[in-house]
Amino acid sequence: MRIMSRPKQRAMIARELMMVSRAAHVLQRTGLAMAGAMAGTFVAAQLAKGHVAFFGTLAFIVTAIVIGAAGFYLGIDIPRPALRATGRIDAVELMSAGGIFLAALAALVSVYGIIFDEIPPRAWELVIGSWWFGGVLMLATAGLVGRQRLTHKVAPISAGPIRDQRLRR
């Protein structure tokens, strides 16, 4: 039996905790993607009940499901920028909030229509579809921009040479 020192034990415990945290994060993101796919399914089902041939195609339904999963996966958990004293509004956070609101509103209206067997007028079908695709597009864009912004801030810090001799070990 090998006896480990305290620092090695702490490092091993920290690695295990980090792995559990990452697994939990992946589980959370997968759940959000499933919620987005479910909402996309509801919107596609509601729009397919209308009398527009394009909305009843398998390609449209699959596209709504895939875009919903990707949008919810990318756009809900956005890294926050460091607090700035400028007082400016964070456009990424605003896009994510607006996107989730529009996508959820479209899903809610669609579920209502499915449950109560209501077919909205043709103009409302376009509105519901626009809410859905606009909201999911806003979510995906916000998620990608937020992650891109984070990598630009982290990369210059880690790319510099190490000046302190104690950190070179």
DSSP file (Angstrom, degrees, kcal/mol; ACC not computed):
  #  RESIDUE AA STRUCTURE BP1 BP2  ACC     N-H-->O    O-->H-N    N-H-->O    O-->H-N    TCO  KAPPA ALPHA  PHI   PSI    X-CA   Y-CA   Z-CA
    1    1 A M              0   0    0      0, 0.0     2,-0.5     0, 0.0     0, 0.0   0.000 360.0 360.0 360.0 130.3    0.0    0.0    0.0
    2    2 A R        -     0   0    0      1,-0.0     2,-0.5     0, 0.0     0, 0.0  -0.745 360.0-145.7 -93.1 131.2    1.4    3.3   -1.0
    3    3 A I        -     0   0    0     -2,-0.5     2,-0.3     0, 0.0    -1,-0.0  -0.839  15.0-155.1 -97.7 126.5    1.1    6.2    1.4
    4    4 A M        -     0   0    0     -2,-0.5     2,-0.1     1,-0.1     0, 0.0  -0.726  15.7-117.0-101.5 150.9    0.6    9.6   -0.1
    5    5 A S     >  -     0   0    0     -2,-0.3     4,-2.1     1,-0.1     5,-0.2  -0.346  33.6-102.4 -77.3 166.1    1.5   12.9    1.4
    6    6 A R  H  > S+     0   0    0      1,-0.2     4,-2.7     2,-0.2     5,-0.2   0.901 119.3  52.3 -58.8 -46.1   -1.1   15.5    2.2
    7    7 A P  H  > S+     0   0    0      0, 0.0     4,-2.3     0, 0.0    -1,-0.2   0.898 110.6  48.6 -60.9 -37.7   -0.5   17.7   -0.8
    8    8 A K  H  > S+     0   0    0      2,-0.2     4,-2.4     1,-0.2    -2,-0.2   0.895 111.3  50.0 -68.1 -38.0   -0.9   14.7   -3.2
    9    9 A Q  H  X S+     0   0    0     -4,-2.1     4,-2.6     2,-0.2     5,-0.2   0.922 111.4  48.7 -64.3 -43.0   -4.1   13.7   -1.5
   10   10 A R  H  X S+     0   0    0     -4,-2.7     4,-2.6     1,-0.2    -2,-0.2   0.902 111.3  49.7 -63.5 -40.5   -5.5   17.2   -1.8
   11   11 A A  H  X S+     0   0    0     -4,-2.3     4,-2.2    -5,-0.2    -1,-0.2   0.901 111.6  48.7 -65.1 -39.9   -4.5   17.3   -5.4
   12   12 A M  H  X S+     0   0    0     -4,-2.4     4,-2.3     2,-0.2    -2,-0.2   0.914 112.8  47.4 -66.6 -41.7   -6.2   14.0   -6.1
   13   13 A I  H  X S+     0   0    0     -4,-2.6     4,-2.7     2,-0.2    -2,-0.2   0.905 110.8  52.2 -64.9 -41.3   -9.3   15.1   -4.3
   14   14 A A  H  X S+     0   0    0     -4,-2.6     4,-2.3     2,-0.2    -2,-0.2   0.904 109.7  49.4 -62.5 -41.0   -9.4   18.4   -6.2
   15   15 A R  H  X S+     0   0    0     -4,-2.2     4,-2.3     2,-0.2    -2,-0.2   0.917 111.6  48.8 -63.5 -42.7   -9.1   16.5   -9.5
   16   16 A E  H  X S+     0   0    0     -4,-2.3     4,-2.3     2,-0.2    -2,-0.2   0.912 111.7  48.8 -64.4 -42.1  -11.9   14.2   -8.5
   17   17 A L  H  X S+     0   0    0     -4,-2.7     4,-2.6     1,-0.2    -1,-0.2   0.896 110.6  51.4 -63.5 -39.3  -14.1   17.1   -7.5
   18   18 A M  H  X S+     0   0    0     -4,-2.3     4,-2.6     2,-0.2    -2,-0.2   0.893 109.3  50.3 -64.6 -39.4  -13.3   18.8  -10.8
   19   19 A M  H  X S+     0   0    0     -4,-2.3     4,-2.4     2,-0.2    -2,-0.2   0.914 111.7  47.5 -65.5 -41.6  -14.3   15.7  -12.7
   20   20 A V  H  X S+     0   0    0     -4,-2.3     4,-2.5     2,-0.2    -2,-0.2   0.913 112.1  50.5 -64.4 -41.8  -17.6   15.5  -10.8
   21   21 A S  H  X S+     0   0    0     -4,-2.6     4,-2.2     2,-0.2    -2,-0.2   0.913 111.5  47.7 -62.6 -42.9  -18.2   19.2  -11.4
   22   22 A R  H  X S+     0   0    0     -4,-2.6     4,-2.5     2,-0.2    -2,-0.2   0.905 111.3  50.5 -65.2 -40.4  -17.5   18.8  -15.2
   23   23 A A  H  X S+     0   0    0     -4,-2.4     4,-2.4     1,-0.2    -2,-0.2   0.904 110.4  49.8 -63.4 -40.7  -19.8   15.8  -15.4
   24   24 A A  H  X S+     0   0    0     -4,-2.5     4,-2.5     2,-0.2    -1,-0.2   0.892 110.1  51.2 -64.1 -38.6  -22.6   17.7  -13.6
   25   25 A H  H  X S+     0   0    0     -4,-2.2     4,-2.7     2,-0.2    -2,-0.2   0.914 110.5  47.9 -65.5 -42.4  -22.1   20.6  -16.0
   26   26 A V  H  X S+     0   0    0     -4,-2.5     4,-2.4     2,-0.2    -2,-0.2   0.901 111.7  51.0 -63.9 -40.4  -22.3   18.3  -19.0
   27   27 A L  H  X S+     0   0    0     -4,-2.4     4,-2.2     2,-0.2    -2,-0.2   0.914 111.3  48.0 -62.2 -42.9  -25.5   16.7  -17.5
   28   28 A Q  H  X S+     0   0    0     -4,-2.5     4,-2.2     2,-0.2    -2,-0.2   0.935 112.3  48.1 -62.8 -47.1  -27.0   20.2  -17.0
   29   29 A R  H  X S+     0   0    0     -4,-2.7     4,-2.3     1,-0.2    -2,-0.2   0.878 110.9  51.7 -63.1 -38.4  -26.2   21.2  -20.6
   30   30 A T  H  X S+     0   0    0     -4,-2.4     4,-2.3     2,-0.2    -1,-0.2   0.902 108.7  50.9 -65.9 -40.5  -27.6   18.0  -22.0
   31   31 A G  H  X S+     0   0    0     -4,-2.2     4,-2.1     2,-0.2    -2,-0.2   0.902 110.3  49.2 -62.3 -41.3  -30.8   18.6  -20.0
   32   32 A L  H  X S+     0   0    0     -4,-2.2     4,-2.3     2,-0.2    -2,-0.2   0.890 109.7  51.9 -65.4 -38.3  -31.1   22.1  -21.4
   33   33 A A  H  X S+     0   0    0     -4,-2.3     4,-2.4     2,-0.2    -2,-0.2   0.897 109.1  50.1 -64.0 -39.3  -30.5   20.8  -24.9
   34   34 A M  H  X S+     0   0    0     -4,-2.3     4,-2.5     2,-0.2    -2,-0.2   0.893 109.3  51.5 -66.1 -38.3  -33.3   18.2  -24.4
   35   35 A A  H  X S+     0   0    0     -4,-2.1     4,-2.5     2,-0.2    -2,-0.2   0.903 110.8  48.8 -63.6 -40.4  -35.6   21.1  -23.2
   36   36 A G  H  X S+     0   0    0     -4,-2.3     4,-2.4     2,-0.2    33,-0.3   0.893 111.3  49.2 -64.8 -40.3  -34.8   23.0  -26.3
   37   37 A A  H  X S+     0   0    0     -4,-2.4     4,-2.0    31,-0.3    -2,-0.2   0.893 111.4  49.9 -65.4 -39.3  -35.5   20.0  -28.5
   38   38 A M  H  X S+     0   0    0     -4,-2.5     4,-2.2     2,-0.2    -2,-0.2   0.923 111.1  48.1 -65.1 -44.1  -38.8   19.4  -26.7
   39   39 A A  H  X S+     0   0    0     -4,-2.5     4,-2.4     1,-0.2    -2,-0.2   0.907 110.9  51.9 -63.4 -40.2  -39.8   23.1  -27.2
   40   40 A G  H  X S+     0   0    0     -4,-2.4     4,-2.5     1,-0.2    -1,-0.2   0.867 107.6  53.0 -61.8 -36.7  -38.8   22.8  -30.8
   41   41 A T  H  X S+     0   0    0     -4,-2.0     4,-2.6     2,-0.2    -2,-0.2   0.917 109.2  48.4 -64.8 -43.4  -41.0   19.7  -31.1
   42   42 A F  H  X S+     0   0    0     -4,-2.2     4,-2.5     2,-0.2    -2,-0.2   0.926 113.3  46.5 -62.7 -45.2  -44.0   21.6  -29.7
   43   43 A V  H  X S+     0   0    0     -4,-2.4     4,-2.6     1,-0.2     5,-0.2   0.932 114.0  47.9 -64.4 -44.4  -43.5   24.5  -32.0
   44   44 A A  H  X S+     0   0    0     -4,-2.5     4,-2.1     1,-0.2    -1,-0.2   0.894 112.0  50.4 -63.1 -39.5  -43.0   22.3  -35.1
   45   45 A A  H  X S+     0   0    0     -4,-2.6     4,-1.0     2,-0.2    -1,-0.2   0.911 111.7  47.6 -65.7 -41.6  -46.1   20.2  -34.1
   46   46 A Q  H >< S+     0   0    0     -4,-2.5     3,-0.6     1,-0.2     4,-0.4   0.931 114.5  45.5 -64.9 -44.7  -48.3   23.3  -33.7
   47   47 A L  H >< S+     0   0    0     -4,-2.6     3,-1.0     1,-0.2     5,-0.4   0.830 107.3  58.9 -69.4 -30.2  -47.1   24.8  -37.0
   48   48 A A  H 3< S+     0   0    0     -4,-2.1    -1,-0.2     1,-0.2    -2,-0.2   0.756  95.3  64.6 -69.1 -23.3  -47.6   21.5  -38.8
   49   49 A K  T << S+     0   0    0     -4,-1.0    -1,-0.2    -3,-0.6    -2,-0.2   0.709  91.1  84.1 -71.3 -18.7  -51.2   21.5  -37.8
   50   50 A G  S <  S-     0   0    0     -3,-1.0    -3,-0.0    -4,-0.4    72,-0.0  -0.019  96.2-104.0 -73.1-175.2  -51.7   24.6  -40.0
   51   51 A H  S    S+     0   0    0      4,-0.0     2,-0.6     3,-0.0    -1,-0.1  -0.113  81.3 113.4-108.1  36.4  -52.3   24.5  -43.7
   52   52 A V    >>  -     0   0    0     -5,-0.4     4,-0.7     1,-0.1     3,-0.6  -0.945  57.6-149.8-107.8 120.0  -48.8   25.5  -44.8
   53   53 A A  G >4 S+     0   0    0     -2,-0.6     3,-1.0     1,-0.2     4,-0.3   0.851  91.8  58.7 -59.9 -38.2  -47.1   22.6  -46.6
   54   54 A F  G >4 S+     0   0    0      1,-0.3     3,-1.3     2,-0.2     6,-0.3   0.875 100.8  55.6 -61.6 -38.2  -43.6   23.6  -45.6
   55   55 A F  G <4 S+     0   0    0     -3,-0.6    -1,-0.3     1,-0.3    -2,-0.2   0.704 103.6  56.2 -69.8 -18.7  -44.4   23.4  -41.9
   56   56 A G  G << S+     0   0    0     -3,-1.0    -1,-0.3    -4,-0.7    -2,-0.2   0.452  83.9 109.2 -91.5  -0.6  -45.6   19.8  -42.3
   57   57 A T  S <> S-     0   0    0     -3,-1.3     4,-1.9    -4,-0.3     5,-0.1  -0.426  73.9-128.2 -78.8 151.9  -42.4   18.5  -43.8
   58   58 A L  H  > S+     0   0    0      1,-0.2     4,-2.7     2,-0.2     5,-0.3   0.862 109.0  58.9 -63.7 -36.2  -40.0   16.2  -42.0
   59   59 A A  H  > S+     0   0    0      1,-0.2     4,-2.3     2,-0.2    -1,-0.2   0.906 106.6  47.0 -61.9 -41.7  -37.1   18.5  -42.8
   60   60 A F  H  > S+     0   0    0     -6,-0.3     4,-2.5     2,-0.2    -1,-0.2   0.929 113.1  48.5 -65.2 -45.0  -38.8   21.5  -41.0
   61   61 A I  H  X S+     0   0    0     -4,-1.9     4,-1.9     2,-0.2    -2,-0.2   0.925 113.9  45.5 -63.4 -45.4  -39.7   19.4  -38.0
   62   62 A V  H  X S+     0   0    0     -4,-2.7     4,-2.7     1,-0.2     5,-0.2   0.897 112.2  52.6 -64.6 -40.3  -36.1   18.0  -37.6
   63   63 A T  H  X S+     0   0    0     -4,-2.3     4,-2.8    -5,-0.3     5,-0.3   0.915 108.5  50.0 -62.1 -43.2  -34.6   21.4  -38.2
   64   64 A A  H  X S+     0   0    0     -4,-2.5     4,-1.9     1,-0.2    -1,-0.2   0.894 113.2  46.7 -62.3 -39.7  -36.8   22.9  -35.4
   65   65 A I  H  X S+     0   0    0     -4,-1.9     4,-2.2   -25,-0.2    -2,-0.2   0.935 115.6  43.9 -68.0 -47.1  -35.8   20.2  -33.0
   66   66 A V  H  X S+     0   0    0     -4,-2.7     4,-2.6     2,-0.2     5,-0.2   0.915 114.9  48.3 -67.0 -43.6  -32.0   20.4  -33.8
   67   67 A I  H  X S+     0   0    0     -4,-2.8     4,-2.8    -5,-0.2     5,-0.2   0.895 111.2  51.8 -64.9 -38.5  -32.0   24.2  -33.7
   68   68 A G  H  X S+     0   0    0     -4,-1.9     4,-2.3    -5,-0.3   -31,-0.3   0.926 111.2  46.8 -62.5 -44.5  -33.8   24.2  -30.4
   69   69 A A  H  X S+     0   0    0     -4,-2.2     4,-2.1   -33,-0.3    -2,-0.2   0.933 116.1  44.3 -63.3 -45.9  -31.4   21.7  -28.9
   70   70 A A  H  X S+     0   0    0     -4,-2.6     4,-2.5     2,-0.2     5,-0.3   0.917 114.0  49.8 -66.7 -43.1  -28.3   23.7  -30.1
   71   71 A G  H  X S+     0   0    0     -4,-2.8     4,-2.7    -5,-0.2    -2,-0.2   0.924 113.8  43.7 -63.6 -45.1  -29.8   27.1  -29.1
   72   72 A F  H  X S+     0   0    0     -4,-2.3     4,-1.0    -5,-0.2     5,-0.3   0.875 114.0  52.1 -69.3 -36.0  -30.7   26.1  -25.6
   73   73 A Y  H  < S+     0   0    0     -4,-2.1     4,-0.4    -5,-0.3    -2,-0.2   0.926 120.6  32.2 -63.2 -45.0  -27.4   24.2  -25.1
   74   74 A L  H  < S+     0   0    0     -4,-2.5    -2,-0.2    -5,-0.2    -1,-0.2   0.859 119.7  46.3 -81.8 -36.9  -25.3   27.2  -26.2
   75   75 A G  H  < S+     0   0    0     -4,-2.7     3,-0.2    -5,-0.3    -3,-0.2   0.529  97.9  59.1 -97.3  -6.3  -27.3   30.2  -25.1
   76   76 A I  S  < S+     0   0    0     -4,-1.0     2,-1.0     1,-0.2    -1,-0.2   0.877 101.5  49.4 -93.0 -37.8  -28.4   29.8  -21.6
   77   77 A D  S    S+     0   0    0     -4,-0.4    -1,-0.2    -5,-0.3   -48,-0.0  -0.728  74.3 168.4-104.3  83.5  -25.2   29.3  -19.6
   78   78 A I        -     0   0    0     -2,-1.0     2,-0.1    -3,-0.2    65,-0.1  -0.818  39.2-114.4-100.8 131.4  -23.1   32.2  -20.9
   79   79 A P        -     0   0    0      0, 0.0    71,-0.1     0, 0.0    70,-0.1  -0.421  34.3-127.6 -61.2 133.8  -19.8   33.2  -19.1
   80   80 A R        -     0   0    0     -2,-0.1     3,-0.1     1,-0.1     2,-0.1  -0.607  18.1-122.1 -83.8 141.4  -20.2   36.6  -17.5
   81   81 A P        -     0   0    0      0, 0.0     3,-0.1     0, 0.0    -1,-0.1  -0.364  42.5 -82.3 -73.4 163.2  -17.6   39.2  -18.3
   82   82 A A        -     0   0    0      1,-0.1     2,-0.1    -2,-0.1     0, 0.0  -0.348  59.4 -90.2 -62.1 146.8  -15.7   40.8  -15.4
   83   83 A L        -     0   0    0     -3,-0.1     2,-0.4     2,-0.1    -1,-0.1  -0.384  47.4-157.4 -62.6 130.9  -17.6   43.6  -13.8
   84   84 A R    >   -     0   0    0      4,-0.1     3,-0.6    -2,-0.1    -1,-0.0  -0.845  21.0-142.0-112.1 149.0  -16.9   46.9  -15.4
   85   85 A A  T 3  S+     0   0    0     -2,-0.4    -1,-0.1     1,-0.2    -2,-0.1   0.403  85.9  88.7 -86.8   3.2  -17.3   50.3  -13.9
   86   86 A T  T 3  S-     0   0    0      1,-0.1    -1,-0.2     2,-0.1    -3,-0.0   0.756  87.4-136.2 -75.1 -22.8  -18.5   51.8  -17.3
   87   87 A G    <   +     0   0    0     -3,-0.6     2,-0.2     1,-0.2    -2,-0.1   0.663  48.5 152.2  78.4  15.3  -22.1   50.9  -16.5
   88   88 A R        -     0   0    0      1,-0.1     2,-0.3     0, 0.0    -1,-0.2  -0.481  49.2-110.9 -79.8 151.4  -22.8   49.6  -20.0
   89   89 A I        -     0   0    0     -2,-0.2     2,-0.8     1,-0.1     3,-0.1  -0.619  28.9-119.9 -78.9 137.1  -25.4   47.0  -20.7
   90   90 A D     >  -     0   0    0     -2,-0.3     4,-2.0     1,-0.2     5,-0.2  -0.707  20.9-162.0 -81.1 110.7  -24.0   43.6  -21.6
   91   91 A A  H  > S+     0   0    0     -2,-0.8     4,-2.5     1,-0.2     5,-0.2   0.829  87.8  56.0 -63.9 -33.3  -25.5   42.9  -25.1
   92   92 A V  H  > S+     0   0    0      2,-0.2     4,-2.3     1,-0.2    -1,-0.2   0.923 108.7  46.2 -66.2 -44.0  -24.8   39.2  -24.8
   93   93 A E  H  > S+     0   0    0      2,-0.2     4,-2.4     1,-0.2    -2,-0.2   0.897 113.4  49.6 -64.7 -40.0  -26.7   38.8  -21.6
   94   94 A L  H  X S+     0   0    0     -4,-2.0     4,-2.6     2,-0.2     5,-0.2   0.895 111.0  49.3 -65.9 -40.9  -29.6   40.9  -23.1
   95   95 A M  H  X S+     0   0    0     -4,-2.5     4,-2.5     2,-0.2    -2,-0.2   0.902 111.4  49.5 -65.3 -40.5  -29.7   38.7  -26.2
   96   96 A S  H  X S+     0   0    0     -4,-2.3     4,-2.4     2,-0.2     5,-0.2   0.925 113.1  46.2 -63.8 -44.7  -29.7   35.5  -24.2
   97   97 A A  H  X S+     0   0    0     -4,-2.4     4,-2.0     2,-0.2    -2,-0.2   0.928 115.4  45.8 -65.1 -45.1  -32.6   36.8  -22.0
   98   98 A G  H  X S+     0   0    0     -4,-2.6     4,-2.5     1,-0.2    -1,-0.2   0.888 112.8  51.7 -64.3 -38.7  -34.6   38.0  -25.0
   99   99 A G  H  X S+     0   0    0     -4,-2.5     4,-2.6    -5,-0.2     5,-0.2   0.920 110.1  46.6 -65.3 -44.5  -33.9   34.8  -26.9
  100  100 A I  H  X S+     0   0    0     -4,-2.4     4,-2.4     1,-0.2     5,-0.2   0.882 112.6  51.8 -66.7 -36.2  -35.1   32.5  -24.1
  101  101 A F  H  X S+     0   0    0     -4,-2.0     4,-2.5    -5,-0.2    -2,-0.2   0.951 112.9  43.4 -64.2 -48.8  -38.2   34.6  -23.6
  102  102 A L  H  X S+     0   0    0     -4,-2.5     4,-2.4     2,-0.2    -2,-0.2   0.925 116.3  46.9 -64.0 -44.5  -39.2   34.5  -27.2
  103  103 A A  H  X S+     0   0    0     -4,-2.6     4,-2.1     1,-0.2    -1,-0.2   0.916 114.9  46.3 -64.7 -42.4  -38.4   30.8  -27.6
  104  104 A A  H  X S+     0   0    0     -4,-2.4     4,-2.6    -5,-0.2    -1,-0.2   0.878 111.2  52.6 -67.9 -36.9  -40.3   29.9  -24.4
  105  105 A L  H  X S+     0   0    0     -4,-2.5     4,-2.5    -5,-0.2     5,-0.2   0.921 109.9  48.4 -63.7 -43.6  -43.2   32.1  -25.4
  106  106 A A  H  X S+     0   0    0     -4,-2.4     4,-2.1     1,-0.2    -2,-0.2   0.906 113.1  48.0 -62.9 -41.2  -43.5   30.3  -28.8
  107  107 A A  H  X S+     0   0    0     -4,-2.1     4,-2.7     2,-0.2    -2,-0.2   0.905 111.3  50.5 -66.0 -40.9  -43.3   26.9  -27.0
  108  108 A L  H  X S+     0   0    0     -4,-2.6     4,-2.3     2,-0.2    -2,-0.2   0.930 111.9  46.4 -63.4 -46.3  -46.0   28.0  -24.5
  109  109 A V  H  X S+     0   0    0     -4,-2.5     4,-2.3     1,-0.2    -1,-0.2   0.887 113.5  50.8 -62.5 -38.6  -48.4   29.2  -27.2
  110  110 A S  H  X S+     0   0    0     -4,-2.1     4,-2.3    -5,-0.2    -2,-0.2   0.910 108.9  49.4 -67.4 -42.6  -47.7   26.0  -29.2
  111  111 A V  H  X S+     0   0    0     -4,-2.7     4,-2.9     2,-0.2     5,-0.2   0.915 110.5  51.7 -63.1 -41.9  -48.4   23.7  -26.2
  112  112 A Y  H  X S+     0   0    0     -4,-2.3     4,-2.5     1,-0.2     6,-0.2   0.940 110.6  48.3 -57.6 -47.1  -51.6   25.6  -25.5
  113  113 A G  H  <>S+     0   0    0     -4,-2.3     5,-2.4     1,-0.2     4,-0.2   0.872 114.1  46.0 -62.4 -38.0  -52.7   25.1  -29.2
  114  114 A I  H ><5S+     0   0    0     -4,-2.3     3,-0.8     3,-0.2    -2,-0.2   0.936 114.3  46.6 -71.0 -46.3  -51.9   21.4  -29.1
  115  115 A I  H 3<5S+     0   0    0     -4,-2.9    -2,-0.2     1,-0.2    -3,-0.2   0.914 121.8  35.6 -63.8 -44.4  -53.6   20.7  -25.8
  116  116 A F  T 3<5S-     0   0    0     -4,-2.5    -1,-0.2    -5,-0.2    -2,-0.2   0.274 108.6-120.8 -96.4  11.2  -56.8   22.7  -26.6
  117  117 A D  T < 5 +     0   0    0     -3,-0.8     2,-0.4    -4,-0.2    -3,-0.2   0.893  56.5 157.0  52.7  48.2  -56.7   21.7  -30.3
  118  118 A E      < -     0   0    0     -5,-2.4    -1,-0.2    -6,-0.2    -2,-0.1  -0.874  32.1-157.1-104.1 133.4  -56.6   25.2  -31.5
  119  119 A I        -     0   0    0     -2,-0.4     3,-0.1   -70,-0.0   -72,-0.1  -0.953  20.6-137.7-108.1 117.2  -55.2   26.1  -35.0
  120  120 A P        -     0   0    0      0, 0.0     5,-0.1     0, 0.0     0, 0.0  -0.306  30.8 -88.8 -71.2 157.8  -54.0   29.7  -35.0
  121  121 A P    >>  -     0   0    0      0, 0.0     4,-1.7     0, 0.0     3,-0.7  -0.229  45.2-102.9 -58.3 157.8  -54.8   31.9  -38.0
  122  122 A R  H 3> S+     0   0    0      1,-0.3     4,-1.5     2,-0.2     5,-0.1   0.848 121.7  55.1 -56.3 -38.4  -52.1   31.8  -40.7
  123  123 A A  H 3> S+     0   0    0      1,-0.2     4,-1.7     2,-0.2    -1,-0.3   0.883 106.7  51.4 -64.2 -36.9  -50.6   35.1  -39.7
  124  124 A W  H <> S+     0   0    0     -3,-0.7     4,-3.1     2,-0.2     5,-0.2   0.817 101.9  60.5 -71.1 -29.6  -50.1   33.9  -36.2
  125  125 A E  H  X S+     0   0    0     -4,-1.7     4,-2.5     1,-0.2    -1,-0.2   0.925 106.7  46.8 -59.6 -42.8  -48.4   30.8  -37.5
  126  126 A L  H  X S+     0   0    0     -4,-1.5     4,-2.2     2,-0.2    -2,-0.2   0.896 112.7  49.7 -64.9 -40.2  -45.8   33.1  -39.0
  127  127 A V  H  X S+     0   0    0     -4,-1.7     4,-2.6     2,-0.2    -2,-0.2   0.935 112.1  46.9 -64.6 -46.6  -45.5   35.0  -35.7
  128  128 A I  H  X S+     0   0    0     -4,-3.1     4,-2.3     1,-0.2    -2,-0.2   0.925 113.8  48.1 -62.3 -45.2  -45.1   31.9  -33.6
  129  129 A G  H  X S+     0   0    0     -4,-2.5     4,-2.7    -5,-0.2     5,-0.3   0.878 111.5  50.7 -62.3 -37.9  -42.5   30.5  -36.0
  130  130 A S  H  X S+     0   0    0     -4,-2.2     4,-2.5     2,-0.2     5,-0.3   0.899 109.0  50.9 -67.7 -40.8  -40.7   33.8  -36.0
  131  131 A W  H  X S+     0   0    0     -4,-2.6     4,-2.5     2,-0.2     5,-0.2   0.939 113.8  46.1 -58.8 -46.0  -40.6   34.0  -32.2
  132  132 A W  H  X S+     0   0    0     -4,-2.3     4,-2.7     2,-0.2     5,-0.3   0.973 118.5  37.6 -63.1 -57.4  -39.2   30.5  -32.1
  133  133 A F  H  X S+     0   0    0     -4,-2.7     4,-2.1     1,-0.2    -1,-0.2   0.871 118.6  50.0 -68.6 -35.3  -36.5   30.8  -34.7
  134  134 A G  H  X S+     0   0    0     -4,-2.5     4,-2.3    -5,-0.3    -1,-0.2   0.928 113.2  46.6 -65.3 -44.3  -35.6   34.4  -33.7
  135  135 A G  H  X S+     0   0    0     -4,-2.5     4,-2.3    -5,-0.3    -2,-0.2   0.916 114.5  45.7 -64.6 -44.1  -35.3   33.4  -30.0
  136  136 A V  H  X S+     0   0    0     -4,-2.7     4,-2.7    -5,-0.2     5,-0.2   0.880 112.4  51.5 -68.9 -36.6  -33.3   30.3  -30.7
  137  137 A L  H  X S+     0   0    0     -4,-2.1     4,-2.5    -5,-0.3     5,-0.2   0.903 110.3  49.5 -64.5 -40.7  -31.0   32.2  -33.1
  138  138 A M  H  X S+     0   0    0     -4,-2.3     4,-2.5     2,-0.2    -2,-0.2   0.906 111.7  49.7 -63.3 -41.1  -30.5   34.9  -30.4
  139  139 A L  H  X S+     0   0    0     -4,-2.3     4,-2.5     2,-0.2    -2,-0.2   0.945 112.8  45.1 -62.1 -49.4  -29.7   32.2  -27.9
  140  140 A A  H  X S+     0   0    0     -4,-2.7     4,-2.4     1,-0.2     5,-0.2   0.911 114.7  48.4 -63.7 -42.4  -27.1   30.5  -30.1
  141  141 A T  H  X S+     0   0    0     -4,-2.5     4,-2.8    -5,-0.2     5,-0.3   0.925 111.8  49.3 -64.1 -44.4  -25.5   33.8  -31.1
  142  142 A A  H  X S+     0   0    0     -4,-2.5     4,-2.6    -5,-0.2    -2,-0.2   0.912 112.1  49.1 -61.3 -42.7  -25.3   35.0  -27.5
  143  143 A G  H  X S+     0   0    0     -4,-2.5     4,-2.0    -5,-0.2    -2,-0.2   0.918 114.0  44.6 -63.9 -43.9  -23.7   31.7  -26.4
  144  144 A L  H  X S+     0   0    0     -4,-2.4     4,-2.4     2,-0.2    -2,-0.2   0.919 115.7  46.5 -68.1 -43.0  -21.2   31.7  -29.2
  145  145 A V  H  X S+     0   0    0     -4,-2.8     4,-2.7     2,-0.2    -2,-0.2   0.910 112.2  51.4 -65.7 -41.8  -20.3   35.4  -28.7
  146  146 A G  H  X S+     0   0    0     -4,-2.6     4,-1.6    -5,-0.3    -1,-0.2   0.896 113.2  44.4 -62.3 -40.6  -20.0   35.0  -25.0
  147  147 A R  H  X S+     0   0    0     -4,-2.0     4,-2.1     2,-0.2    -1,-0.2   0.877 113.1  51.0 -71.5 -37.6  -17.7   32.0  -25.3
  148  148 A Q  H  X S+     0   0    0     -4,-2.4     4,-1.8     2,-0.2    -2,-0.2   0.911 109.3  51.3 -64.1 -42.3  -15.6   33.8  -28.0
  149  149 A R  H  X S+     0   0    0     -4,-2.7     4,-1.3     1,-0.2    -1,-0.2   0.879 109.3  51.4 -61.5 -39.4  -15.3   36.8  -25.7
  150  150 A L  H  X S+     0   0    0     -4,-1.6     4,-1.9     1,-0.2    -1,-0.2   0.904 108.5  50.0 -67.0 -41.9  -14.1   34.6  -22.9
  151  151 A T  H  X S+     0   0    0     -4,-2.1     4,-2.4     1,-0.2    -1,-0.2   0.843 107.6  54.3 -68.1 -32.1  -11.4   32.9  -25.0
  152  152 A H  H  < S+     0   0    0     -4,-1.8    -1,-0.2     1,-0.2    -2,-0.2   0.826 111.6  45.0 -69.3 -30.1  -10.1   36.2  -26.2
  153  153 A K  H  < S+     0   0    0     -4,-1.3     4,-0.5    -3,-0.2    -2,-0.2   0.825 118.1  42.3 -81.3 -31.8   -9.7   37.4  -22.6
  154  154 A V  H  X S+     0   0    0     -4,-1.9     4,-1.8     2,-0.1     3,-0.5   0.874 104.7  63.5 -82.5 -38.8   -8.1   34.2  -21.3
  155  155 A A  H  X S+     0   0    0     -4,-2.4     4,-1.5     1,-0.2     5,-0.1   0.885  99.4  50.5 -59.2 -46.2   -5.7   33.5  -24.3
  156  156 A P  H  > S+     0   0    0      0, 0.0     4,-0.6     0, 0.0    -1,-0.2   0.842 109.6  52.9 -64.1 -29.7   -3.5   36.6  -23.9
  157  157 A I  H >4 S+     0   0    0     -4,-0.5     3,-0.5    -3,-0.5    -2,-0.2   0.925 114.8  39.1 -69.3 -43.6   -2.9   35.9  -20.2
  158  158 A S  H 3< S+     0   0    0     -4,-1.8    -1,-0.2     1,-0.2    -3,-0.1   0.641 107.3  64.8 -83.4 -13.4   -1.8   32.3  -20.7
  159  159 A A  H 3< S+     0   0    0     -4,-1.5    -1,-0.2    -5,-0.2    -2,-0.2   0.656  80.7  98.2 -84.9 -14.7    0.2   33.0  -23.9
  160  160 A G  S << S-     0   0    0     -4,-0.6     2,-0.1    -3,-0.5    -3,-0.0  -0.301  83.4 -96.4 -74.0 157.6    2.8   35.2  -22.2
  161  161 A P        -     0   0    0      0, 0.0     2,-0.6     0, 0.0    -1,-0.1  -0.373  38.0-109.8 -70.6 151.7    6.3   33.9  -21.1
  162  162 A I        +     0   0    0      1,-0.2     6,-0.0    -2,-0.1     0, 0.0  -0.736  36.2 178.4 -84.3 120.1    6.7   32.9  -17.5
  163  163 A R        +     0   0    0     -2,-0.6     2,-0.5     4,-0.0    -1,-0.2   0.754  56.2  81.3 -94.7 -28.7    8.9   35.5  -15.9
  164  164 A D    >   -     0   0    0      1,-0.1     3,-1.0     2,-0.0     4,-0.3  -0.690  67.6-149.9 -85.8 126.3    9.0   34.2  -12.3
  165  165 A Q  G >  S+     0   0    0     -2,-0.5     3,-1.1     1,-0.2     4,-0.2   0.790  93.7  64.0 -65.5 -29.0   11.5   31.3  -11.8
  166  166 A R  G >  S+     0   0    0      1,-0.2     3,-0.6     2,-0.1    -1,-0.2   0.788  99.6  53.7 -67.6 -25.4    9.4   29.8   -9.1
  167  167 A L  G <  S+     0   0    0     -3,-1.0    -1,-0.2     1,-0.2    -2,-0.2   0.503  89.4  78.4 -87.4  -3.4    6.5   29.1  -11.6
  168  168 A R  G <         0   0    0     -3,-1.1    -1,-0.2    -4,-0.3    -2,-0.1   0.533 360.0 360.0 -83.1  -5.5    8.7   27.2  -14.1
  169  169 A R    <         0   0    0     -3,-0.6    -1,-0.2    -4,-0.2    -2,-0.1   0.495 360.0 360.0 -57.6 360.0    8.8   23.9  -12.1
